Amino acid sequence: MTALMPTYNRYPVAFERGEGARLFADDGREFIDFGAGIAVNSFGHAHPRLKVALEAQAEKLWHTSNLYHIPEGERLAQRLCAASFADLVFFNNSGAEAVETAIKTARKYHAAKGRPERYRVITFAGAFHGRTLATIAAGGKPQYMEGFGPACPGFDQVEPGDLEAAKAAITDETAAMLIEPVQGEGGIRVMDPQFLKGLRELCDEAGILLIFDEVQCGMGRTGRLFAHEWAGVKPDIMALAKALGGGFPIGACLATKDAAAGMTAGVHGSTFGGNPLAMAVGNAVMDIVEEPAFLEGVRAKAGRLNQKLAGLAASYPDVLAGVRGLGMMLGLECRVPNTEVARAAFEAGVLVVGAGGNVVRLAPPLTLENAEMDEGLARLDAACAALAEKRGEA
């Protein structure tokens, strides 16, 4: 009998150790991890450089609070700004908090400029922005909002890719647009670069802010440091988390100086955000992704993985319909329920993650070795073969 709230349908396994792309269960089973904790463990499990950074900081200082300067946080913020469009950073503990900060920053921007009536945010169908009351309202999925009372006001949702609908949704109360350049939970849906450029133009014309949620698709996942780089579009505000800590809880809201004009002393805060432990690991992550050959290597691995997944889909047309995605953020389109594919993969010893649109999500470590990739793909092949045989018998 567990004392945990039953809010998860957990797989029957408990992991006790990880190494690279492999996880080892307490009952002796071994798995290839193609989920990476839902795009979190982008540098695999027990990466030596992250481990050294965490242990070194743990021996010195864990927490002081943001009442005082945290040098490692200053350093990480400067590095993120130097690598992006941003001038300023606010550190959180999670993606949902980072998105909440982004929403508050956009609203406060207009209030500081004497337009407090501009508080509404245009979002896009299929999005996932977190599990707080505001972020489930932003995502707009009824199954996440049911039973929690009236939806948090201030969000207007339109279909992604429909520029005219986005334009029509802008009113005198609109503060910003919020979008994932690549939807993760929504089914690995890559936003068209021209659509993102069109949103940038609409925001500029209307005097509103453009927010990118790169909690899942950022930090090298698509083969660029940030997914929006593929479109050549810069936001005013961006939310990061997941891979930024390589497994350690961390979130960040990045913004231009202008967009963050209203974020003055006392208007926002976080007890644990930017704590020394998280900042030490975040800087170690930046050390890795800023290595000259790292992102080039991710792009090469992504091309190899995409090609092999396409071959897998072609081999099992009754089970899989195709592959989509960008970089190492890929989705297998399923002809059978994606829950069946994920379960069969688990039983074959490879971990994948379900997503919307009957898609199975693959977001393996960016450090994935070819041997690990091939072994994971062989296990996926076995899972698909078992499902194909089952369908043939039916």
ZIFEN-V910498 format. One record per residue. N is the residue number from 1. SS is DSSP state (H for helix, E for strand, L for the rest). PSI is psi as a letter, one per 20 degrees, with the letter a starting at -180 (NA if undefined). OMEGA is omega in degrees with one decimal (999 if undefined). Layout:
# ZIFEN-V910498
N/SS/PSI/OMEGA
N/SS/PSI/OMEGA
This chain:
# ZIFEN-V910498
1/L/o/-178.8
2/L/q/175.9
3/L/j/178.8
4/L/q/173.8
5/L/p/-175.3
6/L/l/-177.2
7/L/i/178.7
8/L/q/168.9
9/L/n/-172.0
10/L/q/172.0
11/L/q/-177.5
12/L/m/179.6
13/L/q/173.3
14/L/p/-177.0
15/E/q/179.9
16/E/i/-176.9
17/E/q/176.1
18/E/q/178.1
19/E/o/-176.5
20/E/c/179.7
21/L/j/-177.8
22/E/q/174.2
23/E/q/-177.8
24/E/p/-176.9
25/E/r/-178.3
26/L/i/176.6
27/L/j/176.0
28/L/i/179.7
29/L/q/-179.8
30/E/p/-175.3
31/E/q/166.4
32/E/p/-173.0
33/E/o/175.3
34/L/j/178.1
35/L/h/178.5
36/H/l/179.0
37/H/k/-174.1
38/H/m/174.8
39/H/k/179.4
40/L/g/-176.0
41/L/m/-174.8
42/L/i/179.1
43/L/k/178.9
44/L/a/-179.7
45/E/p/177.6
46/L/l/177.7
47/L/p/-172.4
48/H/h/-177.3
49/H/h/177.0
50/H/h/179.0
51/H/g/179.7
52/H/g/-179.0
53/H/g/-178.9
54/H/g/-178.3
55/H/h/-179.8
56/H/g/179.4
57/H/h/-179.1
58/H/h/178.7
59/L/i/-176.1
60/L/g/-171.5
61/L/p/179.9
62/L/g/-170.8
63/L/p/172.3
64/L/h/-173.0
65/L/r/-177.9
66/L/j/170.0
67/L/i/-175.1
68/L/r/177.9
69/L/q/176.1
70/L/n/-172.6
71/H/g/-179.4
72/H/h/175.8
73/H/g/175.8
74/H/g/-178.0
75/H/g/-179.2
76/H/g/178.5
77/H/g/179.2
78/H/h/-179.5
79/H/g/178.0
80/H/g/178.6
81/H/g/-179.5
82/H/h/-177.7
83/L/j/-172.7
84/L/a/177.7
85/L/i/-162.4
86/L/r/174.0
87/L/h/-173.2
88/E/q/-178.9
89/E/q/168.6
90/E/p/-177.8
91/E/p/177.6
92/E/a/179.4
93/L/i/-173.7
94/L/r/177.9
95/H/g/179.6
96/H/g/178.2
97/H/h/178.8
98/H/g/178.2
99/H/g/175.9
100/H/g/179.0
101/H/g/179.2
102/H/g/179.3
103/H/g/179.3
104/H/h/179.8
105/H/g/-179.8
106/H/g/179.4
107/H/g/-177.7
108/H/h/177.0
109/H/g/-178.0
110/H/h/178.1
111/H/g/-179.5
112/H/h/179.2
113/L/j/176.1
114/L/j/179.0
115/L/m/-176.4
116/L/i/178.7
117/L/i/179.6
118/L/n/-177.3
119/L/i/-175.4
120/E/q/-178.1
121/E/p/176.4
122/E/p/178.9
123/E/a/-170.3
124/E/p/-176.1
125/L/q/-179.3
126/L/i/-176.1
127/L/q/168.3
128/L/p/-176.9
129/L/j/179.4
130/L/a/-174.1
131/L/j/173.4
132/L/r/-179.0
133/H/h/179.5
134/H/g/-174.4
135/H/h/174.0
136/H/h/175.4
137/H/h/177.6
138/H/g/178.4
139/H/h/172.6
140/L/j/-178.9
141/L/p/-176.6
142/H/h/-176.5
143/H/h/178.1
144/H/i/-177.3
145/H/i/-175.0
146/L/p/174.7
147/L/j/-178.0
148/L/k/177.7
149/L/a/-179.6
150/L/q/179.5
151/L/q/175.9
152/L/p/-175.1
153/L/q/171.3
154/L/j/-178.3
155/E/p/179.4
156/E/p/-172.7
157/E/p/177.1
158/E/r/-179.9
159/L/p/175.8
160/L/q/-179.2
161/L/i/-178.5
162/L/n/-176.0
163/H/h/179.2
164/H/h/177.8
165/H/h/178.1
166/H/g/179.0
167/H/g/-178.8
168/H/h/-178.2
169/H/i/-179.6
170/L/p/177.0
171/L/a/177.6
172/L/i/178.9
173/L/i/-176.8
174/E/p/178.8
175/E/h/-171.7
176/E/r/166.6
177/E/q/-177.5
178/E/p/-176.1
179/E/q/170.3
180/L/p/176.1
181/L/h/169.9
182/E/o/178.0
183/E/p/178.9
184/L/f/179.1
185/L/h/-179.5
186/L/i/175.3
187/L/k/-179.7
188/L/m/178.9
189/E/o/-178.5
190/E/p/179.0
191/L/p/179.7
192/L/p/-179.8
193/H/h/179.4
194/H/h/177.3
195/H/g/178.5
196/H/h/176.2
197/H/h/178.0
198/H/h/177.2
199/H/g/177.6
200/H/g/179.6
201/H/g/178.6
202/H/g/-179.6
203/H/g/179.4
204/H/g/-179.6
205/H/h/-176.0
206/H/i/-178.4
207/L/k/178.5
208/L/r/-173.2
209/E/q/176.5
210/E/p/-179.1
211/E/p/172.9
212/E/p/172.4
213/E/o/178.5
214/L/k/178.6
215/L/g/-177.8
216/L/h/-173.4
217/L/i/-178.5
218/L/a/176.5
219/L/l/172.5
220/L/i/-174.2
221/L/h/-177.4
222/L/j/-177.8
223/L/i/168.0
224/L/q/-179.5
225/L/g/176.8
226/L/q/-174.5
227/H/h/-177.0
228/H/i/178.2
229/H/h/179.1
230/H/h/-178.5
231/H/i/-177.7
232/L/k/-177.8
233/L/p/177.8
234/L/p/175.6
235/L/r/171.5
236/L/h/-177.2
237/E/q/177.8
238/E/p/176.0
239/E/p/175.5
240/E/q/172.2
241/L/c/175.7
242/H/d/-173.1
243/H/i/179.1
244/H/h/177.5
245/H/i/177.5
246/L/k/-177.7
247/L/i/175.5
248/L/p/-176.4
249/L/p/178.7
250/L/q/172.8
251/E/r/180.0
252/E/q/172.0
253/E/o/179.5
254/E/q/-178.8
255/E/q/170.1
256/L/r/178.9
257/L/h/179.9
258/L/g/-178.1
259/L/h/-178.0
260/L/j/-175.2
261/L/h/-178.6
262/L/i/-175.3
263/L/m/-177.7
264/L/r/-175.6
265/L/p/174.8
266/L/i/-175.0
267/L/i/179.7
268/L/q/-179.1
269/L/r/178.6
270/L/p/179.8
271/L/g/-174.4
272/L/i/-177.8
273/L/p/179.4
274/L/k/-178.6
275/L/q/-173.4
276/H/h/-179.9
277/H/g/-179.3
278/H/g/-177.8
279/H/h/177.8
280/H/g/179.9
281/H/g/179.0
282/H/h/177.4
283/H/h/176.0
284/H/h/175.3
285/H/g/179.0
286/H/h/176.5
287/H/h/-177.6
288/H/g/-173.6
289/H/h/179.4
290/L/i/174.4
291/L/p/-171.1
292/L/h/-173.7
293/L/i/-170.9
294/H/g/-176.2
295/H/h/174.6
296/H/g/177.7
297/H/h/177.2
298/H/g/-179.7
299/H/h/178.8
300/H/g/178.3
301/H/h/-179.6
302/H/g/178.7
303/H/g/179.1
304/H/g/-179.0
305/H/g/-179.9
306/H/g/-179.2
307/H/g/-178.9
308/H/h/176.6
309/H/h/176.3
310/H/h/176.5
311/H/h/177.5
312/H/g/179.2
313/H/h/179.4
314/H/h/-178.9
315/H/h/-176.4
316/L/m/-175.2
317/L/i/177.5
318/L/i/-178.0
319/L/g/-175.6
320/E/q/-178.9
321/E/i/-178.8
322/E/a/-177.9
323/E/q/173.9
324/E/r/178.2
325/E/a/-176.2
326/E/p/179.2
327/L/c/179.1
328/L/k/175.1
329/E/n/-169.3
330/E/q/179.4
331/E/p/172.4
332/E/o/176.7
333/E/p/-171.6
334/E/q/172.6
335/L/i/172.4
336/L/r/178.4
337/L/p/-177.0
338/H/h/176.3
339/H/h/178.0
340/H/h/178.4
341/H/g/-179.9
342/H/h/179.5
343/H/g/178.4
344/H/h/177.4
345/H/g/178.3
346/H/g/-179.2
347/H/h/178.2
348/H/i/175.5
349/L/k/175.2
350/E/p/-176.0
351/E/p/173.8
352/L/r/-174.3
353/E/p/177.1
354/E/q/177.6
355/E/r/179.7
356/L/r/178.6
357/L/k/-178.3
358/L/l/-178.9
359/E/q/169.7
360/E/p/-173.5
361/E/p/172.8
362/E/o/178.3
363/L/m/-175.6
364/L/r/175.5
365/L/q/177.8
366/L/i/178.0
367/L/j/-177.4
368/L/p/175.7
369/L/q/-179.4
370/H/h/179.7
371/H/g/177.3
372/H/g/177.8
373/H/g/-177.0
374/H/h/179.1
375/H/g/177.0
376/H/g/178.8
377/H/h/176.9
378/H/h/178.3
379/H/h/174.8
380/H/h/177.2
381/H/g/178.7
382/H/h/178.6
383/H/g/179.9
384/H/h/178.0
385/H/g/179.0
386/H/g/178.7
387/H/h/178.8
388/H/g/178.3
389/H/g/179.0
390/H/g/179.0
391/H/h/178.5
392/H/h/178.0
393/H/h/-179.8
394/L/NA/999
